[in-house]
Amino acid sequence: MTRRLGYSALVVAGIAALAAGYIQATGPFPDPFPTTVLSGNVVLTKALLVVSTVLGFYGVYVIVLRVLAARFTKRRAHDVRNVLRLLLGGTALISVLGVITEQWVGVLLSLGVVGFAITFALQQPLLSLLGWVYIMLKRPYAVGDRVKIGDSKGDVIEVDFLVTTLWEVNGDLVSTHQPSGRVVTVPNSVVLSSQVVNYTTLVDHVWNELSIQVAFETDLRFARQTMIDVADDYLGDAMAREIADYRERLSETAVELEVQDGPTVNVVQTESWVELRLRYLVHPRGARTRNVLYERILERFNAAPERVKFPVSRNR
């Protein structure tokens, strides 16, 4: 949509309104059905006013949306578009009904009665609309965020009045953090009754873990330091900057948490092997980081078979 389209709609709306006023004032057309309640001039006038109203609101919508979209980010522009659709669409509907019936008060009362009646028939859609209002006000997530809503996880690509559309990750087809290509539609009402996990709201990076199992005979000090060195070599100064940003964002909250200066390795003992868990900071969509770290760590471990042993039990 362009501003030219909006201005054209306003011009046509103005011409239709002027034509309606001229017909109403002069009545140039003879009435082909004199016995009917509405004359041809009245019907034509109402039709032109309806066209003028619809095109007028559409032109305003296009122009305002283009002006605001140029000043906001894509996320905020998406929200503004939905709000404009709701406000201008509802106002246009009331205006059209008022033009047709010429009973503005009656139209408002009728809409109130109808709205009360459909509340019981359309409870789920109304809950989804209420969920959309909650999303707009509380901002649990926005377009572009990676979230988990109920059992669905993915990147938010659309937030409409009734549903939120996710580009699926970690679904049935792909177990990594890469999108599977499928689109998941989640009713907005789910937000009111289920847990919502947002991976990108407070900070742009999250802590992730990579686990490797080794035998009890392994030199744990060597293995831990090797994993840390590999992570430092690959992530380098980027992770240091991310940790600094993480600490700054964390200081703005009431949460007190110790944040390490770099990657760490935790040791967990199991019945059959020792599990080494490398903890590092990464972007939520950085699936390739895990793969690269796996390859480099295993390469270093295999280069020192006398110091790193792997479990051989089939229970692994």
N, C-alpha and C positions, 0 to 999 in steps of 0.2 A: 504494500500500500504506500502511495506517495501523497505528498501535500497537494499535488495537482489534481489527483482524484478527489480529495476532500473538498477543494475549492470548487471543482466542477459540480459536485453533489450539492453544495450550498447555492451555487448559481441556479441550478435546475429547481431546487427547492424554492428559491425566491420567485422564479418565474411562475411556478405552479401556484404559489400563494397569491401573486398578483392576478393571475388568471381567475382564481377562485373568487377573489374580491370583486373583480369586474363582472363575472357572471352573477354573483349574488346581488350586485347593485343594479344591473341593467336587465337581467333576465332575457337575454337575446334569443333563446331557443324556445320554440313553441312546445307546449306540453302534449306529447303524443297520447298520454293516458290521463285525461283530466279527472277520471273517477278515482285514481289511486291517491293514497295519502301523501306520497312524496312525488314532487314534480321532477321532470328531467333536469331542470336547472339545479334543484336542490341535490339530486344524486350526483351530478357532475361536480358541483361545488364541494361536496363531501369527499369525493374521490380525489380531487385535486389537493384538498387540504391534507388528506391522508398521505398522498405522495410527498407533499411538501414537508410534512412532519417526519416521515421516515428518512427521507434524503437529508433533511436538516440535521437530525441527530447523527446520522451516519457520517456526514461531513465533519461535524464537530468531533466525533470519535476519532476519525482518521487524522485530523490536524493536531488535536491535543496529544494523541498517542505519538505522532512523529516528533513533536516538540519535546515531549518528556523523554522519549527514548534516546534522544541525542544528548541528554544531560545525565542519564542514569546508566548504571551497569546493566548487563543483560539480565541478571537476576532481578534487580529492582524494576526494570522495564517489563518483565514478565508479570510481576505482581500488579503493576499499574494497569497493564492491559486487562487483566481479569477484573479489577475493581471498576474500571471504566465500562466494561461490558455489562457488569451487573447494574451499576447506577444508571447509565444512559439507556440500557435496554429496558429496564423497569420503567423509567420515566417515559420512554417512547411508547411503551405499551399502554400506559395509563392515558397518555395524550391522544393516541389513536382511538381508544375506546371513548374518550371524552368528545372527540370530534364527531364520531359516528352517532353517539347517543345524545350529545348536547346536554348531558346530565353528569356534570363533574362530581358532584357530591354523591350521587347515586352510584357512579362507577367506583368511587373509593369505598363506599359501604359494601358494595357487592364483592369487591375484591377481598375485603376483610372477612366477609361471611364465607366466601369460597376458600380463602386461606385457612380459616378455622376448620372447615370441613375436611380439606385434604390433608390436614395435619395427621389425622388418624389413618388415612389411606396410604400416605407416603412417608411413613416414619423413617425408614432407612435412608432414602434420599435426603430428607431433611436433616438427619443426623450427619450425613456426609457434608451437606452445606454448612452445618454448624462446625464440623471439623475443619472445613476450609477457612472459616472465620478465625478459628483458633490458630491455624497455621499462619495466617496473615498477621495476627496480633502477637503471638508468643514466639514465632519464628523457630520452632523446633528443627526445621530444615528449610532449604530453599533450592531452587533450580541449580544444578551443578554439584550439590553435596553428595557424598557417598553415605548412605544410611542403611539401617536395617529396621524394617517396620514389620513387627510380628515375625513371621517366618521368611519374609522376603528381604533380600539384600541387593542393593544396586545403586547406580548413579541416577539422581533425580533429573529427568529430562522434561517433565511437564507437571504442573500443579493446576488442575482445573477446579471448577466448583464442586464436583462430586468425587473425582478420583485423582490419585497421584500416580504418574507413570514412571517406572524405573527401568533402566537398562541393566539387566540382570548380571550379577557376578556371584561366584560361588554357588551356582545352581546345580541341577542334576547333570548338566552337560560338561561343565568346566569346574574343576575344584580349586583353581587358583583365583587370584584377584583380578584376572582379565575378564572383560565382558564376554558372555557367551553368545551374544547376538539376539537373544530373546528379550522381549519386552513384557514386563509384569505390571499389571494394573491393580492398584490397591485402593479400596474405598477410603475416602478421607475419614469416615467414621471410625476406622480402625485406630487412628491416632488418639482418639478419646478413651480407648479401652485397652490398648496394648502398649508395650514398651517400645520406645523409639530410640535407636542408637545412631548418633551422628558422629562420623569419623573426622569431620572437617570444619566444625563450627568454631571451637575455641582456638585450636592451633592447626597449622597446615600439615603437621607430621604426627605420627603415632609411634609408640613403642611396639616393636615386633620381636618375636623370638624364633630362633632356628635351632632345632634339636638334632643332635647326633649321638648315637649310642656307641659306646666303646666298652671293651672288656675290662675286668677288674685289674688285670695286669698292666694296664696303660699307665704311663707317667702322666698323672693328671695335671701337675703343674706345667709340664711342657705342652700338653694338649690345650689347656685353657689359654696359655699365653699365645700359642699359635693361632687360635681362633680370634683372639683380640687383635693380634698383629694383622691378620688378613682383613678384618673389618676396618681397622685404622687405615690400612693401605688403600682399600677400595673406597671407603666413604670419605676419609680425609677431612679437610677443612670444612666441607659442606655440612657434615654432621655437627661439627663444633658450632657453626653458625645456627644450625637448627636447634641445638641444645640451648644456646643463648636466647633465642626467640621463645623457646618453650618455657624457660625460666621466667622470662619477662611476662609472658601471658599468664603464667601460673601465679606470679606475684600480684596480679590484679584481682585474684580471687581470694577467698577465705581459706583455701586449702593449703596446708603446710606439708610439703613433700620434699624429700631429699632426692636430688637429681644428680646422677653421676656425670662426670666430665666426658665420658666416652663409652664405648661398648663394654659390656661386662659379660661374664660367663658364670652361670649358676650350675652347681653340681647336684644331681638328684640320683640317689641310689635306688635301684630296683632289685628284684630277685635274681635276674639273669644278667644284668649289665649295669653300667653307669651311664646316665644320660647327661650330656653337656648341653646347656641351653644358652646360646648366644643372644644377648638382648641388645638391640640397636634401634636408633630412631630413623624412620623412613616415611616417605610420602605414602598415604593410604593406597595409592594406585601403583606403587613401586614393586610390582610382582617380580620383575627381572632381577631386582637386588638380591632376593633370596636365592635364586638360581645361581647367580654369579658367586655368591658367598659359599654355597654348597660346593660348587666345582673347585674353587680355589682351596677351601679347607681340606677337602678330600685329597686333592693333589698333594698338599703339604703333608698330610697324615701318611699317605702311601709312600712318600719319599723317606719316611722314618719308621719302617716296619718294626724296628727293634724297640721303639719307644711308644708306639701307638698300636694297640691290638683291638681287633673287632670281635664281637661275639660270634660264635659259630653254632650256637644252639638253634635248632629249628623253631624254638619258641619265640624267636626274635620277632 
